[in-house]
């Protein structure tokens, strides 16, 4: 039996309501309770790591975050560890902009290692274009935007960096999320929870599935974990 020490939690669609960025306040109360019990909470998100870090400050959770789908670790307002090169992603964007008339950079918090696009074009075609031009890049869908990342970058890559820093084994982590970008995290951590409202591919890769959406699913996931205390 492995004791759980850390929760790796996605933000959009997991703790937010209706995809509008509004946090379910009951969840913050649950997370602070877990902190008091001695667990660590790390947000692992497609959003900027700065947004996630700010949420950790105002939410009263562990002061470290993984943003940009694993491309950036933020340890303080001025301490950011970059795991990828944004210039490479910009080259990919300029290539795609020649092929798609409807491609558009999404208005988001500034990014340090990726490019964020609106979900207005064929992502499969975009990935074929990147591959055919031998670009070491990939388009991923967070359900709220398309992201151009270096191929090596994913949520598991960034989370793994943090776990090494905190000296925590992936078997001691519960990963919770709702999108395909969370799947690498599920594969890394073994202990994972997703929701009935998630896509089939995501549910297939999660170890546990709980009911609920608009943040309620995360509450159910946390309650499940607190009841179990340890995972087989």
C-alpha positions as CSV (number, residue, x, y, z in Angstrom):
1,X,0.0,0.0,0.0
2,X,1.3,3.4,-1.0
3,X,0.5,6.5,1.1
4,X,-0.5,9.6,-0.9
5,X,1.6,12.7,-0.3
6,X,0.7,15.0,-3.2
7,X,-2.3,15.8,-5.4
8,X,-1.5,17.0,-9.0
9,X,-4.6,18.9,-10.1
10,X,-5.7,20.4,-13.4
11,X,-7.5,23.7,-13.4
12,X,-9.8,24.3,-16.3
13,X,-12.8,21.9,-16.3
14,X,-11.6,20.4,-13.0
15,X,-11.9,23.2,-10.5
16,X,-13.5,25.9,-12.6
17,X,-17.2,26.3,-13.4
18,X,-18.5,26.2,-17.0
19,X,-15.1,26.9,-18.5
20,X,-15.3,30.5,-17.6
21,X,-12.3,30.5,-15.2
22,X,-14.5,30.9,-12.1
23,X,-13.3,28.6,-9.3
24,X,-15.7,26.5,-7.4
25,X,-15.1,27.9,-3.9
26,X,-16.1,24.7,-2.1
27,X,-13.1,23.1,-3.8
28,X,-10.7,25.7,-2.3
29,X,-12.0,24.8,1.2
30,X,-11.4,21.1,0.5
31,X,-7.9,21.8,-0.8
32,X,-7.0,23.8,2.3
33,X,-8.3,21.0,4.4
34,X,-5.9,18.6,2.6
35,X,-3.0,21.0,3.3
36,X,-3.9,20.9,7.0
37,X,-3.8,17.1,6.8
38,X,-0.2,17.3,5.5
39,X,-0.8,16.7,1.8
40,X,0.8,18.9,-0.9
41,X,-1.3,20.4,-3.7
42,X,0.3,21.2,-7.1
43,X,-1.7,22.7,-10.0
44,X,-0.7,21.3,-13.3
45,X,-2.3,23.3,-16.1
46,X,-2.4,24.4,-19.7
47,X,-2.8,27.9,-18.3
48,X,0.3,30.0,-17.5
49,X,2.2,28.9,-14.4
50,X,1.8,32.4,-13.1
51,X,-2.0,32.1,-13.0
52,X,-1.6,28.7,-11.2
53,X,0.9,30.1,-8.7
54,X,-1.5,33.1,-7.9
55,X,-4.3,30.6,-7.3
56,X,-2.0,28.7,-4.9
57,X,-1.3,31.9,-3.0
58,X,-4.9,33.0,-2.7
59,X,-6.1,29.5,-2.2
60,X,-3.6,28.7,0.5
61,X,-2.0,25.7,-1.1
62,X,1.5,24.6,-1.9
63,X,3.5,27.4,-3.5
64,X,4.7,25.8,-6.7
65,X,2.9,25.3,-10.0
66,X,3.3,23.7,-13.4
67,X,2.0,25.7,-16.3
68,X,1.9,25.7,-20.1
69,X,1.2,22.0,-20.2
70,X,4.5,21.2,-18.4
71,X,6.7,23.8,-20.0
72,X,7.2,26.1,-17.0
73,X,7.7,25.6,-13.3
74,X,7.0,28.6,-11.1
75,X,8.4,28.6,-7.5
76,X,7.8,32.3,-6.7
77,X,6.6,35.5,-8.5
78,X,10.0,35.9,-10.0
79,X,11.4,32.4,-10.1
80,X,10.4,30.5,-13.3
81,X,12.1,27.4,-14.6
82,X,11.7,27.1,-18.4
83,X,11.7,23.6,-19.8
84,X,11.2,24.5,-23.4
85,X,11.9,27.2,-26.0
86,X,9.0,29.5,-27.1
87,X,10.9,30.6,-30.3
88,X,10.6,27.1,-31.7
89,X,6.8,27.2,-31.1
90,X,6.6,30.6,-32.8
91,X,8.2,29.1,-35.9
92,X,5.5,26.5,-35.9
93,X,2.8,29.2,-35.6
94,X,4.2,31.1,-38.5
95,X,4.2,27.9,-40.6
96,X,0.6,27.1,-39.7
97,X,-0.5,30.7,-40.3
98,X,0.5,30.2,-44.0
99,X,-1.8,27.2,-44.2
100,X,-4.9,28.3,-42.2
101,X,-6.9,31.5,-42.8
102,X,-8.7,31.2,-39.5
103,X,-5.8,30.6,-37.2
104,X,-5.5,33.1,-34.3
105,X,-3.4,33.6,-31.2
106,X,-5.7,33.5,-28.2
107,X,-5.7,36.4,-25.7
108,X,-4.3,34.8,-22.6
109,X,-1.7,35.5,-19.9
110,X,1.7,35.8,-21.4
111,X,3.4,32.5,-22.2
112,X,7.1,31.7,-21.8
113,X,7.5,28.4,-23.6
114,X,4.4,27.9,-25.8
115,X,1.9,29.5,-28.2
116,X,-1.8,29.4,-27.5
117,X,-4.3,29.4,-30.3
118,X,-8.1,29.6,-30.6
119,X,-9.9,26.3,-31.5
120,X,-10.9,27.5,-35.0
121,X,-9.0,25.1,-37.3
122,X,-8.4,21.4,-37.9
123,X,-5.9,20.3,-35.3
124,X,-5.2,17.0,-37.0
125,X,-4.3,18.8,-40.2
126,X,-2.1,21.2,-38.2
127,X,-0.2,18.3,-36.6
128,X,0.3,16.8,-40.1
129,X,1.8,20.0,-41.3
130,X,4.2,20.3,-38.4
131,X,5.2,16.6,-38.9
132,X,5.7,17.0,-42.7
133,X,8.0,19.9,-42.1
134,X,10.1,18.0,-39.5
135,X,9.3,20.4,-36.7
136,X,9.8,19.0,-33.3
137,X,6.4,20.4,-32.2
138,X,2.9,19.2,-31.5
139,X,-0.5,20.8,-31.2
140,X,-2.5,19.7,-28.2
141,X,-6.1,20.4,-27.2
142,X,-6.9,21.4,-23.6
143,X,-10.6,21.7,-24.4
144,X,-10.3,25.5,-24.1
145,X,-7.5,26.2,-26.6
146,X,-4.9,24.7,-28.9
147,X,-1.4,24.8,-27.7
148,X,1.8,24.5,-29.7
149,X,4.4,22.8,-27.5
150,X,7.7,21.1,-28.1
151,X,7.1,17.3,-28.5
152,X,8.9,16.5,-25.2
153,X,6.6,18.8,-23.2
154,X,3.6,17.5,-21.5
155,X,2.1,17.6,-18.0
156,X,4.1,14.5,-16.9
157,X,7.3,16.2,-18.0
158,X,6.7,19.2,-15.8
159,X,5.2,17.4,-12.9
160,X,8.1,14.9,-12.9
161,X,10.5,17.9,-12.5
162,X,8.5,19.1,-9.4
163,X,8.4,15.6,-7.9
164,X,12.2,15.3,-8.2
165,X,12.5,18.7,-6.5
166,X,10.2,17.7,-3.7
167,X,11.6,14.1,-3.4
168,X,8.2,12.5,-3.9
169,X,7.7,9.3,-5.9
170,X,5.0,9.3,-8.6
171,X,3.4,6.3,-6.8
172,X,2.7,8.7,-4.0
173,X,0.7,11.1,-6.2
174,X,-2.9,11.3,-7.3
175,X,-3.4,13.1,-10.6
176,X,-6.8,14.6,-11.3
177,X,-7.9,16.1,-14.6
178,X,-10.5,16.0,-17.4
179,X,-8.7,16.5,-20.8
180,X,-6.4,14.6,-23.1
181,X,-3.5,16.8,-21.9
182,X,-3.9,15.1,-18.5
183,X,-3.3,11.6,-19.8
184,X,0.6,11.8,-19.6
185,X,0.1,12.8,-15.9
186,X,-2.2,9.7,-15.4
187,X,0.5,7.5,-16.9
188,X,3.2,8.9,-14.7
189,X,1.3,8.8,-11.4
190,X,-0.6,5.5,-11.7
191,X,-3.2,6.8,-9.2
192,X,-5.5,9.0,-11.3
193,X,-9.1,10.3,-11.2
194,X,-11.2,11.7,-14.0
195,X,-14.9,12.4,-14.5
196,X,-18.0,11.0,-16.2
197,X,-18.2,14.2,-18.2
198,X,-14.7,13.7,-19.6
199,X,-14.0,12.3,-23.1
200,X,-13.9,8.5,-23.5
201,X,-10.2,8.5,-24.2
202,X,-9.5,10.4,-20.9
203,X,-11.8,8.1,-18.9
204,X,-10.1,5.0,-20.3
205,X,-6.7,6.1,-19.0
206,X,-7.8,7.2,-15.5
207,X,-7.8,4.6,-12.7
208,X,-11.0,6.0,-11.1
209,X,-14.0,7.8,-12.6
210,X,-16.3,9.9,-10.4
211,X,-19.6,11.8,-11.2
212,X,-19.9,15.5,-11.3
213,X,-18.9,18.5,-13.4
214,X,-18.3,22.3,-12.9
215,X,-16.0,21.5,-10.1
216,X,-18.2,19.0,-8.3
217,X,-16.3,16.1,-9.8
218,X,-13.1,17.2,-8.1
219,X,-14.9,17.4,-4.8
220,X,-16.0,13.8,-5.3
221,X,-12.5,12.8,-6.4
222,X,-11.0,14.3,-3.2
223,X,-13.7,12.7,-1.0
224,X,-12.8,9.3,-2.6
225,X,-9.1,9.7,-1.9
226,X,-9.7,10.9,1.7
227,X,-11.9,7.8,2.3
228,X,-9.3,5.5,0.9
229,X,-6.2,7.3,2.4
230,X,-4.0,4.8,0.6
231,X,-4.1,3.2,-2.8
232,X,-3.5,-0.4,-3.7
